[in-house]
Amino acid sequence: MDLSHRFSKQELALLYEEVLYTIRHRLGKPEPHHVADAQELYAYVQKAFGMDAEEHRVSMQRVKELESPIFCLKATVKEAKGILGKDVSGFSDPYCLLGIEAKSQEPAHPDSKKRLKAVVKDLIPEDQIHRTQVISQTLSPVWDETFILEFEDTETASFHLDMWDSDVVESVRHKLGELTDLHGLKRIFKDARKDKGQDDFLGNVVLRLKDLHCWDDQWYQLEPRTETYPNRGQCHLQFLLTHKRRATTSSRTQPSYTVHRHLLQQLVSYEILQHQAGSIAWDGELSRHASTVLYLHATQKDLSDFHQVMAQWLAYSKLYQSLEFNSNCLLHQITSIEYQWVQERLRPEQKAELAESFQSLLTYGVSLIRRYRIIFPLSVMRSTERLQSLLRVLVQMCKMKAFRELCTLSPDLPKMVSEALKSGTTEWFHMKKQHLKPMVKSMEENGKALAKLLLEVIGDLQQCQKTWNKFFISTLKLNLFSIAYVELESLVAEHVQEQLRKVDSSMSKPTAESLFQLYLNLQELYRMKDFLPKRDGPLALSDFHQWFKEAVPQWLQKAYTIALERAQRAVQMDQLVPFGEHNKHSTSTVDLSTCYAQIVKTWQQLNWPDPEEAFMIMVKLVEDMCKIALMYCRLIKARAEALSLSEQNEGEAANRLCIVVNNIKQLRLLILKLPSQLDWAQLERRTGAVIDPQQIQHTLHHQLDSTVSCLDHEVQDVVQALATKLEAGIARHIQELSASNDTREPEDSIIPLMKFLESELQYLNEHLVQENFKSLLALLWHHTLAVLTAAAGPQMSSTQRYKKLHCALKSLELCFHAEGCGLPLETLHSTAFLTLESHLALCSSTSRKLIQKYFSNRIQEQLDASSEKYGAVTIKALYRPSEQKLRVEVLNAVNLIPLDSNGSSDPFVQLTLEPRHEFPEVVARTTQCKRNELHPLFDEAFDFLIPPEKCRQEGACLLLTVFDYDTLGANDLEGEAFFSLRHVPGLDADEDQADMGWVPQTRLSLTHPKPSGDEILRLLESRKGDKEAQAFVKLRKQRAKQSKETA
């Protein structure tokens, strides 16, 4: 891009002449960061001005022919410090003489002091010598005086400055009055030798002009003429090498700062374009070449810092309105103008020019903000920084003293920006609306176009809220999001309503679908109102859902149709094999889950505001989902049946039934999740004011419960079908087990049954989910107990067969429990199981074991007895391990029942150790008979020799039978008591106890055997070939006959 068109060809030629003249007549030693080579600078400006070689040659020739300027050294004597005190008071009255020696006298030898001894008066003509004021009585004088010294050649010229102490003729009396010390007295004598009125030399500074930069500011050492006082202090000097009477047309016809601004504008525009060509944004940093040229021009024209900043501001602010660069570059000029601002330093035309630049930049900046979406797109790097920078520049500019003083009508920047944002937002919306206008004017296409427009609006507002808003709030206290949202929400509402009026009630499906997306987008837009800091009155979109009421039934029907068709396709494609390594249901449940999720999503997306209408929508959705569930059950069972018929494989058929059960269970879980997924609790809260909670319970919950019940029934039917297949096998194996040869061990007999169950249950466990598998196990367990109970009927007489059935029951218990992975023990240990187990345990025991069990039961009954209906007997018992002797003391009996006709009894106690097969050699003992006594005192002791292990046997006890002695007939039974030997005192002691004194008394209730008989006795009685069993039963029957217990 060529920027030379901003100046006319003639103006550009004159400006080019100016810059060539500046380089040609360069003054001063180059700065370290500047370009020293003149040819480099010529080449740079040639490119910057777009001059070809011929144009450059012609211009260069013309510049060479121009008269050279007058070279000037602008010297400022600022101050001095540490100078010599020449007066009697110890101070001096210093002043400076300065000038330029046209041709400096170089010393013949570097160490020569000849040149240094020369003074200004001797080297420079009197009319070229400049003198500062005299500063009285000080060693740190401050002058701050500036002098313009002309010279012809920097190579030969040198600057000289002498500092003198002004000496005025005073009387000796006056000098003595000022005397303070001996040094002062010496000065008086020295003054007396001097000529009257002769000034004292304080030091000098000599500098070659070729050693100076264009601008120098530093302290210089004051040099002596002799070695008397080598340290004479320092002098602070400032130098500026400038031109006078420049021969260029621009310098002769235009103000210096205007020419400098034009030159700056040309070079900066070139720098910006150079950066843009390299795809790099310009950051305000000038190249070394541009900095050098501008620095030389400003110093040669003796432009003040303020006028340089003015020129920069005018150039940069103008360029910003045509070229792309970071507006941060303007902040430096704003700060500098604000810092140096004194209105009186500017001429009227300069003030007008500055005011116009402010107004122009303000107008341009606000126009950029109005179109910020286009000018600062987020897709372009650093757009946010650029807009933020522009806002800061405008805010800082409007705060400037210069802006407020020069711009009489100071604008309200926030108001200007707010209006610009409103109009810009409206323009952007209409532009987008036009851009998205459909080619085919159908309602379907209009709906799609509206949905796309809404997406654009939402995206824009999101950018406002997340990105842009913070910049406008921090700089202007303006909420961009509020401004944009209020404008766009109103525009959208008006436009959408206008388009929806064209839709009739019998809308097509495609139209309804396009309107659904529009509804969702409007919903999202309306939700963004929550980011507004405050709202006055309702929004235009407050009731937007009412615009779509007629489309809702079609949206719900579409959701149902899509879900139904997908579920049907899923069943048709389902091969009823497990889906994935860790799943036990098939692929159709995954599709079904997706169908339900989509319907749930439709409900969540609708988010219908009207509670009553929302309830009706929910009823329709739940009804549809329940219909899909029942349809799925019907289809999946039919699918399993069809696949089984085509293969005729019983194993595969069972496998498919397992998958069907799992699938229906999975569907049941999906159904049960619906209340939480559809958030019925929230719906109930919303509808509380318009719909009775009982109606919600009746309509929604009952509908769901009914569906779940149907699914449970379906699962139960299929599980029952699986169980029926296994029950026949279990019954067959148990029948074979009970009929097998009695010579085989029980553990060997049950092997076929356990192998059958292991195979079948492992197979079902792998193909059924855990809940369904446990349901099947419960059915099988109930059936198995029934079969075992039937097999253990009274027709069996073989103990071995009972052992096999008992072994089978215990093994089946372990199998069905499966170490906690199967049925829990509380389920297994049902009443039927406990009854059967007890029965089998008894039937499979030996006669002796049964007798022992009988006595164990009687001992337990003795412990549980609380009534002394037939009286009680008190004893003491002690076992002595060293003697293997059991000692029993029968102390007394109480509350005996009268059995004689005289209302009394003749009691005695018989002591026997039971069971008899454990104590065959121990004879029964009896106490003395106590006549006519119901509370007899016996106080008799008996010793029994028995080994300790016999006492520890199951059922081992001391049977105490109290009889009523009868002389003529058999003795009558008063009662019997059972004392367990397993915990008799002394049995487990390491040493014998000393005596019976420490042994506690034991009071035993007397009981009578029940005449109804005992299960153990019935079992023993059934064993006709077992003499021992028959003898025991006979004995107990005799006791039972004497029992006073009624049936």
ZABA-519608 format. One record per residue (C-alpha): residue in one letter; x, y, z. Coordinates in steps of 0.02 Angstrom, whole numbers, padded with zeros to 5 digits, always signed. Layout:
// ZABA-519608
AXYZ...
// end
This chain:
// ZABA-519608
M+00000+00000+00000D+00071+00169-00051L+00036+00307+00074S+00116+00447-00026H-00058+00494-00089R-00089+00573+00080F+00027+00713+00024S+00025+00790-00149K+00173+00752-00261Q+00239+00928-00234E+00220+00914-00044L+00308+00746-00044A+00452+00815-00148L+00475+00963-00029L+00469+00845+00122Y+00596+00731+00039E+00708+00884+00010E+00692+00925+00195V+00745+00752+00253L+00892+00743+00132Y+00950+00916+00189T+00938+00856+00371I+01048+00704+00338R+01173+00802+00231H+01200+00936+00365R+01205+00818+00511L+01286+00885+00670G+01358+00800+00822K+01432+00634+00866P+01307+00492+00830E+01213+00417+00977P+01257+00234+01016H+01085+00170+00961H+01076+00279+00804V+01134+00245+00627A+01302+00331+00594D+01318+00295+00408A+01238+00433+00302Q+01220+00318+00150E+01114+00198+00253L+01001+00341+00302Y+00986+00399+00120A+00939+00223+00066Y+00810+00211+00205V+00721+00376+00168Q+00721+00335-00017K+00619+00179+00021A+00512+00269+00150F+00464+00403+00023G+00446+00280-00120M+00574+00372-00229D+00655+00285-00374A+00842+00305-00409E+00819+00449-00533E+00702+00546-00419H+00825+00523-00277R+00971+00581-00383V+00881+00738-00440S+00825+00782-00263M+00999+00749-00195Q+01077+00863-00326R+00954+01001-00283V+00995+00985-00097K+01182+00995-00131E+01153+01158-00222L+01061+01234-00076E+01152+01351+00041S+01214+01269+00200P+01127+01320+00362I+01210+01420+00499F+01271+01297+00629C+01232+01342+00809L+01276+01276+00978K+01136+01307+01101A+01230+01306+01266T+01144+01315+01434V+01247+01350+01589K+01144+01266+01724E+01245+01271+01886A+01409+01231+01972K+01464+01148+02133G+01620+01133+02239I+01704+01289+02166L+01846+01383+02254G+01808+01519+02382K+01914+01671+02333D+01841+01803+02447V+01889+01841+02627S+01720+01768+02677G+01769+01598+02606F+01643+01614+02462S+01655+01680+02285D+01551+01789+02168P+01559+01677+02014Y+01512+01716+01834C+01555+01631+01669L+01626+01690+01503L+01594+01574+01356G+01615+01568+01169I+01675+01466+01022E+01851+01467+00956A+01838+01448+00767K+02000+01350+00754S+02055+01259+00908Q+02240+01263+00954E+02293+01082+00969P+02435+01056+01092A+02601+00999+01019H+02611+00862+01149P+02469+00780+01243D+02544+00827+01411S+02566+01010+01364K+02470+01131+01473K+02492+01282+01359R+02318+01278+01282L+02236+01253+01448K+02312+01414+01517A+02230+01519+01381V+02072+01609+01431V+01917+01659+01331K+01968+01843+01329D+02129+01798+01243L+02059+01675+01113I+01890+01741+01057P+01845+01912+00990E+01756+02017+01120D+01595+02030+01018Q+01580+01839+01016I+01603+01817+01203H+01447+01787+01310R+01437+01822+01495T+01323+01754+01630Q+01261+01849+01781V+01366+01861+01939I+01299+01754+02081S+01355+01831+02245Q+01435+01741+02389T+01413+01556+02346L+01509+01399+02309S+01360+01317+02218P+01296+01449+02097V+01140+01418+01989W+01125+01516+01825D+01012+01418+01704E+01056+01538+01564T+01053+01489+01380F+01163+01561+01239I+01162+01532+01052L+01340+01517+00985E+01366+01510+00797F+01508+01417+00714E+01559+01360+00541D+01647+01193+00557T+01624+01063+00693E+01789+00980+00650T+01895+01131+00700A+01786+01230+00820S+01792+01212+01009F+01687+01274+01151H+01769+01375+01291L+01699+01422+01461D+01795+01516+01596M+01727+01540+01771W+01784+01696+01866D+01761+01769+02039S+01701+01947+02018D+01810+02067+02123V+01738+02239+02175V+01850+02372+02262E+01815+02372+02450S+01894+02459+02598V+02011+02365+02715R+01892+02405+02861H+01748+02318+02766K+01856+02166+02728L+01912+02151+02908G+01731+02151+02958E+01704+01995+02853L+01859+01907+02920T+01820+01739+03000D+01986+01643+03008L+02172+01647+02966H+02139+01594+02786G+02036+01752+02765L+02181+01857+02833K+02298+01778+02705R+02173+01822+02567I+02175+02004+02626F+02364+02011+02606K+02354+01926+02437D+02222+02051+02378A+02336+02191+02433R+02468+02131+02307K+02340+02119+02165D+02286+02258+02049K+02130+02341+02111G+01970+02265+02034Q+02058+02113+01956D+01943+01954+01949D+02005+01786+02011F+02008+01635+01893L+01904+01489+01959G+01923+01361+01818N+01877+01325+01639V+01797+01195+01524V+01861+01167+01347L+01768+01047+01229R+01791+01005+01046L+01625+01019+00955K+01657+00861+00857D+01657+00766+01023L+01481+00826+01067H+01319+00733+01027C+01172+00827+00956W+01109+00835+01133D+01221+00827+01286D+01182+00858+01468Q+01316+00822+01598W+01434+00886+01732Y+01608+00941+01677Q+01764+00958+01785L+01829+01137+01801E+02011+01134+01745P+02148+01244+01826R+02277+01353+01735T+02411+01303+01861E+02439+01157+01977T+02400+01262+02131Y+02219+01203+02153P+02191+01051+02041N+02016+01015+02113R+01911+01167+02065G+01736+01090+02066Q+01613+01048+01926C+01499+01140+01805H+01332+01073+01739L+01310+01111+01552Q+01180+01068+01420F+01218+01073+01233L+01108+01064+01080L+01178+01074+00903T+01051+01162+00793H+01029+01252+00626K+00981+01430+00582R+00922+01489+00413R+00893+01320+00333A+00880+01340+00145T+00742+01211+00113T+00572+01272+00054S+00480+01183+00196S+00589+01263+00330R+00564+01435+00253T+00376+01424+00228Q+00305+01312+00368P+00316+01303+00557S+00451+01184+00618Y+00334+01070+00713T+00217+01055+00562V+00361+01001+00451H+00418+00880+00586R+00242+00809+00601H+00232+00778+00413L+00400+00693+00415L+00348+00588+00565Q+00185+00540+00480Q+00275+00483+00323L+00406+00378+00414V+00283+00300+00537S+00163+00249+00397Y+00310+00166+00310E+00359+00075+00471I+00181+00011+00496L+00170-00053+00317Q+00336-00141+00337H+00269-00234+00489Q+00106-00278+00401A+00203-00349+00254G+00285-00468+00377S+00116-00509+00458I+00173-00429+00622A+00071-00297+00714W+00168-00136+00742D+00193-00100+00927G+00247+00083+00911E+00434+00049+00913L+00523+00144+00772S+00671+00069+00681R+00847+00138+00713H+00845+00226+00545A+00679+00315+00575S+00729+00361+00753T+00894+00434+00691V+00814+00541+00553L+00677+00608+00668Y+00802+00644+00807L+00916+00739+00690H+00772+00841+00619A+00701+00885+00790T+00870+00942+00859Q+00920+01038+00702K+00752+01129+00705D+00770+01156+00894L+00599+01084+00928S+00549+01081+01112D+00497+00918+01193F+00319+00982+01202H+00312+01022+01017Q+00389+00854+00975V+00253+00767+01077M+00122+00876+00991A+00189+00825+00821Q+00190+00642+00872W+00010+00650+00935L-00054+00735+00778A+00037+00612+00666Y-00005+00455+00763S-00188+00499+00794K-00211+00536+00609L-00123+00377+00554Y-00225+00272+00676Q-00380+00318+00577S-00310+00242+00418L-00183+00110+00467E-00189-00040+00582F-00079-00024+00736N-00091-00038+00924S-00179+00113+00998N-00067+00095+01152C+00058+00198+01052L-00056+00349+01081L-00052+00332+01271H+00127+00395+01282Q+00084+00556+01189I-00073+00581+01295T+00030+00565+01454S+00167+00680+01390I+00045+00816+01331E-00047+00806+01498Y+00118+00821+01594Q+00185+00970+01493W+00021+01057+01455V+00024+01247+01461Q-00108+01317+01344E-00013+01482+01318R+00132+01390+01234L+00024+01359+01079R-00027+01480+00944P-00213+01488+00899E-00192+01384+00742Q-00099+01250+00842K-00239+01244+00971A-00369+01225+00833E-00266+01087+00754L-00249+00994+00920A-00436+01013+00959E-00480+00947+00787S-00366+00795+00814F-00454+00758+00979Q-00626+00769+00902S-00576+00668+00749L-00500+00526+00851L-00651+00524+00969T-00773+00510+00825Y-00668+00377+00740G-00642+00278+00901V-00828+00276+00942S-00865+00219+00764L-00744+00073+00790I-00829+00027+00953R-00998+00032+00866R-00932-00098+00743Y-00823-00191+00869R-00893-00361+00816I-00820-00335+00642I-00667-00230+00685F-00608-00337+00831P-00662-00516+00792L-00608-00644+00922S-00545-00755+00781V-00403-00631+00755M-00258-00632+00876R-00247-00493+01006S-00418-00421+00961T-00464-00406+01145E-00302-00312+01182R-00334-00194+01037L-00510-00150+01093Q-00457-00132+01274S-00316-00018+01221L-00435+00090+01116L-00553+00109+01264R-00409+00163+01376V-00349+00290+01247L-00522+00369+01229V-00548+00375+01417Q-00376+00451+01450M-00395+00576+01307C-00563+00638+01375K-00484+00662+01547M-00341+00773+01479K-00333+00956+01531A-00294+00997+01349F-00452+00906+01292R-00563+00993+01419E-00490+01166+01382L-00488+01154+01193C-00648+01055+01162T-00780+01177+01224L-00921+01048+01215S-00843+00907+01315P-00939+00749+01266D-01010+00620+01388L-00902+00473+01332P-01001+00333+01419K-01162+00399+01342M-01082+00412+01169V-01015+00234+01181S-01181+00167+01248E-01278+00243+01103A-01147+00178+00981L-01161+00002+01054K-01350+00004+01040S-01351+00061+00859G-01207-00056+00817T-01300-00204+00894T-01457-00165+00792E-01354-00148+00632W-01265-00313+00667F-01431-00403+00696H-01508-00340+00534M-01349-00385+00440K-01354-00563+00509K-01540-00577+00475Q-01513-00527+00294H-01364-00643+00275L-01462-00795+00341K-01620-00758+00242P-01670-00923+00156M-01668-00937-00033V-01828-01041-00033K-01968-00954+00062S-02049-01103+00148M-02094-01111+00332E-01973-01255+00356E-01829-01153+00285N-01886-01000+00382G-01882-01103+00543K-01705-01163+00505A-01649-00985+00465L-01724-00920+00627A-01636-01058+00726K-01470-01011+00645L-01499-00827+00680L-01534-00868+00863L-01370-00965+00872E-01278-00814+00806V-01363-00701+00935I-01326-00823+01078G-01144-00839+01024D-01127-00650+01017L-01203-00627+01190Q-01089-00762+01261Q-00939-00667+01192C-01007-00507+01268Q-01031-00588+01437K-00872-00691+01446T-00747-00582+01351W-00794-00403+01312N-00899-00351+01462K-00755-00338+01586F-00663-00213+01474F-00812-00095+01457I-00852-00106+01643S-00672-00073+01698T-00645+00077+01581L-00817+00156+01558K-00925+00074+01694L-01037+00014+01552N-01117-00159+01554L-01100-00210+01371F-01195-00373+01400S-01348-00280+01468I-01347-00158+01322A-01330-00296+01192Y-01453-00416+01276V-01593-00289+01294E-01574-00237+01112L-01558-00413+01039E-01694-00491+01148S-01819-00362+01087L-01765-00379+00904V-01773-00569+00913A-01945-00571+00994E-02016-00455+00862H-01939-00549+00716V-01985-00725+00777Q-02166-00677+00813E-02180-00598+00642Q-02120-00760+00560L-02226-00876+00670R-02386-00784+00623K-02364-00858+00449V-02375-01038+00518D-02547-01119+00516S-02609-01247+00642S-02591-01395+00521M-02403-01379+00512S-02300-01514+00427K-02179-01627+00522P-02023-01543+00448T-02092-01375+00500A-02125-01438+00677E-01948-01507+00686S-01870-01343+00630L-01977-01251+00759F-01914-01367+00898Q-01735-01311+00869L-01796-01131+00865Y-01886-01159+01031L-01728-01229+01111N-01624-01081+01049L-01753-00957+01114Q-01750-01048+01280E-01562-01031+01293L-01573-00847+01246Y-01706-00816+01377R-01603-00905+01511M-01462-00780+01481K-01571-00648+01565D-01499-00713+01729F-01336-00622+01689L-01425-00453+01685P-01380-00349+01839K-01559-00282+01852R-01718-00284+01749D-01854-00155+01736G-02017-00239+01687P-02048-00400+01591L-01944-00450+01440A-02016-00471+01266L-01975-00659+01276S-02064-00687+01443D-02202-00798+01369F-02114-00859+01213H-02166-01041+01248Q-02346-00996+01210W-02296-00964+01028F-02258-01151+01010K-02409-01232+01097E-02480-01302+00935A-02314-01386+00892V-02293-01479+01059P-02403-01631+01016Q-02303-01659+00857W-02140-01646+00952L-02198-01778+01078Q-02263-01892+00941K-02100-01880+00849A-02001-01925+01006Y-02115-02077+01034T-02108-02134+00852I-01919-02123+00844A-01899-02220+01008L-02025-02353+00956E-01947-02382+00785R-01773-02390+00860A-01828-02517+00991Q-01910-02624+00855R-01754-02620+00748A-01647-02663+00898V-01750-02820+00936Q-01746-02874+00753M-01556-02860+00752D-01532-02940+00924Q-01454-03115+00920L-01484-03134+01108V-01304-03157+01155P-01217-03062+01296F-01161-02888+01245G-00980-02869+01295E-00870-02971+01410H-00943-02909+01575N-01126-02891+01525K-01261-03024+01534H-01392-02935+01430S-01395-02914+01243T-01378-02767+01123S-01561-02719+01116T-01558-02657+01298V-01422-02533+01251D-01530-02463+01112L-01681-02461+01227S-01583-02364+01357T-01536-02238+01223C-01719-02223+01170Y-01771-02184+01349A-01626-02063+01372Q-01682-01969+01216I-01861-01954+01281V-01795-01894+01450K-01687-01768+01357T-01840-01708+01260W-01929-01675+01426Q-01778-01583+01496Q-01759-01481+01337L-01943-01432+01335N-01934-01370+01515W-02112-01310+01490P-02147-01161+01606D-02336-01185+01627P-02354-01314+01770E-02524-01383+01718E-02472-01405+01537A-02305-01478+01594F-02399-01610+01693M-02499-01662+01540I-02338-01674+01439M-02263-01785+01576V-02415-01900+01575K-02398-01922+01387L-02210-01958+01397V-02230-02087+01537E-02373-02170+01446D-02265-02183+01289M-02117-02256+01382C-02226-02386+01469K-02302-02436+01302I-02126-02456+01230A-02076-02565+01380L-02222-02684+01361M-02200-02691+01173Y-02016-02733+01200C-02059-02879+01318R-02176-02951+01190L-02052-02932+01047I-01898-02998+01138K-01989-03157+01194A-02052-03184+01017R-01875-03156+00954A-01806-03289+01074E-01941-03412+01020A-01907-03380+00835L-01719-03407+00856S-01748-03567+00957L-01866-03639+00826S-01739-03609+00689E-01597-03699+00784Q-01686-03837+00885N-01547-03833+01016E-01611-03852+01194G-01453-03782+01274E-01454-03628+01164A-01640-03605+01197A-01607-03600+01385N-01466-03478+01356R-01582-03361+01260L-01711-03372+01398C-01576-03315+01519I-01538-03165+01407V-01724-03125+01394V-01738-03125+01585N-01586-03013+01600N-01650-02894+01467I-01820-02876+01551K-01734-02848+01719Q-01625-02715+01639L-01782-02635+01567R-01861-02639+01740L-01712-02543+01809L-01732-02414+01670I-01916-02393+01713L-01879-02373+01899K-01754-02234+01863L-01882-02129+01770P-01951-02034+01923S-01777-01968+01966Q-01724-01941+01785L-01885-01848+01745D-01876-01760+01915W-02054-01797+01970A-02018-01717+02139Q-01988-01548+02058L-02141-01568+01947E-02246-01604+02102R-02181-01446+02185R-02216-01343+02030T-02393-01409+02008G-02438-01405+02193A-02549-01252+02173V-02649-01317+02024I-02647-01508+02034D-02690-01619+02183P-02539-01727+02235Q-02658-01876+02241Q-02690-01852+02056I-02504-01857+02020Q-02487-02013+02126H-02635-02096+02041T-02587-02046+01864L-02399-02061+01858H-02347-02179+01998H-02488-02303+01969Q-02448-02307+01785L-02266-02343+01822D-02306-02471+01958S-02422-02562+01840T-02287-02574+01709V-02157-02634+01836S-02281-02766+01896C-02305-02827+01717L-02117-02838+01695D-02097-02934+01857H-02231-03055+01799E-02140-03078+01634V-01976-03111+01724Q-02058-03234+01842D-02135-03329+01697V-01968-03349+01609V-01874-03392+01770Q-02009-03520+01811A-01988-03596+01638L-01800-03612+01670A-01831-03685+01843T-01954-03814+01776K-01820-03877+01656L-01703-03909+01804E-01830-03974+01930A-01858-04135+01834G-01671-04170+01834I-01654-04135+02019A-01803-04249+02061R-01732-04388+01953H-01560-04382+02038I-01635-04379+02213Q-01745-04528+02170E-01593-04622+02106L-01498-04572+02262S-01630-04641+02381A-01645-04802+02281S-01457-04831+02266N-01363-04976+02348D-01348-04957+02538T-01169-05021+02535R-01105-04862+02451E-01042-04718+02556P-01162-04569+02562E-01027-04452+02494D-01008-04563+02341S-01196-04581+02315I-01226-04393+02297I-01090-04364+02166P-01207-04377+02013L-01330-04253+02091M-01194-04127+02132K-01113-04140+01960F-01281-04109+01878L-01315-03956+01985E-01139-03888+01968S-01149-03896+01779E-01323-03820+01764L-01303-03685+01897Q-01133-03631+01834Y-01206-03613+01660L-01355-03512+01725N-01244-03404+01836E-01140-03356+01687H-01292-03308+01583L-01407-03229+01712V-01382-03067+01806Q-01361-03095+01993E-01537-03045+02044N-01619-03159+01916F-01501-03302+01959K-01547-03289+02143S-01732-03289+02099L-01703-03451+02003L-01604-03525+02149A-01746-03486+02269L-01870-03577+02159L-01753-03727+02141W-01716-03732+02329H-01901-03735+02372H-01929-03877+02247T-01775-03974+02306L-01833-03970+02489A-02003-04036+02435V-01924-04180+02339L-01806-04225+02484T-01950-04218+02609A-02051-04337+02502A-01901-04454+02485A-01876-04458+02675G-02053-04523+02707P-02098-04655+02837Q-02085-04798+02712M-01895-04798+02731S-01818-04904+02865S-01635-04904+02815T-01522-04790+02917Q-01397-04787+02773R-01525-04713+02653Y-01566-04577+02779K-01380-04540+02791K-01371-04519+02602L-01519-04400+02603H-01445-04303+02749C-01277-04292+02662A-01367-04233+02504L-01460-04098+02602K-01301-04029+02682S-01209-04032+02514L-01354-03944+02428E-01353-03812+02565L-01169-03776+02530C-01201-03778+02343F-01347-03655+02348H-01256-03541+02471A-01095-03543+02367E-00990-03460+02504G-01104-03308+02508C-01120-03287+02320G-01285-03383+02310L-01436-03379+02422P-01413-03304+02596L-01422-03424+02744E-01584-03345+02809T-01667-03393+02644L-01594-03569+02646H-01637-03603+02828S-01825-03600+02803T-01944-03693+02918A-01955-03835+02791F-01764-03849+02787L-01744-03848+02977T-01881-03980+02998L-01808-04090+02863E-01631-04072+02926S-01682-04120+03103H-01781-04269+03040L-01640-04333+02929A-01510-04306+03064L-01611-04413+03184C-01656-04548+03057S-01476-04567+03002S-01408-04584+03180T-01368-04751+03268S-01479-04810+03410R-01349-04765+03539K-01332-04589+03462L-01520-04571+03470I-01522-04624+03653Q-01386-04497+03688K-01486-04366+03594Y-01638-04414+03695F-01548-04381+03859S-01474-04220+03790N-01650-04160+03754R-01708-04209+03929I-01559-04118+04007Q-01606-03961+03907E-01787-03978+03960Q-01726-03992+04140L-01627-03830+04120D-01776-03742+04042A-01901-03802+04175S-01964-03665+04288S-02114-03752+04372E-02100-03871+04517K-02269-03950+04483Y-02208-04122+04545G-02087-04055+04676A-01899-04043+04674V-01744-04135+04733T-01585-04053+04798I-01412-04129+04775K-01227-04092+04779A-01106-04173+04656L-00915-04171+04647Y-00795-04263+04535R-00621-04312+04599P-00506-04336+04448S-00368-04423+04548E-00489-04559+04604Q-00599-04552+04448K-00742-04549+04572L-00906-04454+04561R-00978-04415+04733V-01163-04370+04744E-01251-04311+04901V-01441-04322+04897L-01493-04189+05021N-01683-04181+05014A-01841-04175+04913V-01982-04050+04930N-02162-04024+04877L-02186-04204+04824I-02360-04254+04766P-02458-04370+04886L-02481-04540+04805D-02545-04642+04955S-02723-04647+05013N-02675-04561+05176G-02628-04402+05081S-02440-04430+05097S-02302-04534+05016D-02157-04648+05062P-02022-04575+04950F-01849-04639+04905V-01729-04587+04766Q-01652-04703+04635L-01487-04644+04558T-01432-04712+04388L-01300-04653+04266E-01367-04634+04088P-01355-04685+03947R-01332-04863+04003H-01220-04909+03858E-01094-04781+03920F-01101-04843+04101P-01139-05032+04085E-01048-05082+04245V-01117-04948+04359V-01264-05013+04460A-01411-04907+04516R-01411-04839+04695T-01558-04797+04807T-01583-04693+04963Q-01676-04747+05115C-01866-04736+05109K-01942-04595+05212R-02114-04641+05275N-02262-04525+05265E-02157-04377+05204L-02187-04251+05065H-02029-04153+05111P-01906-04292+05150L-01728-04256+05211F-01610-04391+05146D-01436-04324+05172E-01353-04477+05096A-01192-04488+04992F-01150-04607+04847D-00988-04637+04755F-00977-04691+04571L-00814-04748+04492I-00815-04678+04315P-00678-04612+04200P-00688-04424+04159E-00709-04449+03970K-00871-04542+04002C-00938-04390+04094R-00901-04282+03942Q-01002-04390+03820E-01159-04315+03740G-01313-04349+03849A-01208-04412+03999C-01313-04377+04153L-01365-04431+04326L-01547-04486+04321L-01631-04457+04490T-01800-04547+04499V-01907-04517+04652F-02026-04662+04688D-02165-04688+04814Y-02130-04854+04897D-02276-04975+04882T-02271-05137+04982L-02399-05235+04882G-02372-05177+04704A-02252-05081+04595N-02179-04921+04660D-02265-04762+04599L-02172-04624+04506E-02157-04460+04600G-02048-04382+04465E-01878-04386+04382A-01736-04260+04362F-01585-04257+04245F-01417-04188+04304S-01286-04164+04166L-01114-04237+04201R-01027-04133+04069H-01008-03984+04186V-01003-04069+04355P-00892-03974+04479G-00713-04040+04487L-00720-04125+04316D-00606-03998+04234A-00501-03957+04389D-00315-03998+04393E-00319-04054+04575D-00449-04134+04688Q-00554-04014+04792A-00534-04032+04980D-00715-04074+05022M-00896-04052+04972G-00914-03895+05077W-00877-03775+04935V-00991-03865+04809P-01155-03770+04782Q-01321-03860+04802T-01417-03899+04644R-01606-03896+04652L-01687-03998+04512S-01870-03989+04465L-01955-04158+04454T-02041-04196+04288H-02151-04331+04214P-02126-04400+04037K-02255-04342+03910P-02377-04480+03864S-02387-04420+03683G-02216-04494+03658D-02057-04430+03582E-01995-04431+03401I-01832-04514+03453L-01926-04650+03545R-02036-04680+03392L-01880-04698+03284L-01802-04819+03406E-01963-04917+03416S-01965-04933+03226R-01797-05021+03231K-01871-05193+03271G-01710-05289+03251D-01613-05180+03375K-01628-05258+03548E-01543-05114+03637A-01662-04991+03556Q-01813-05097+03599A-01757-05118+03780F-01734-04929+03801V-01904-04893+03723K-01986-05021+03837L-01909-04941+03992R-01964-04766+03940K-02138-04828+03897Q-02154-04901+04071R-02110-04731+04143A-02234-04648+04023K-02372-04760+04088Q-02341-04695+04265S-02340-04514+04204K-02467-04395+04275E-02451-04285+04118T-02603-04278+04006A-02595-04283+03816
// end
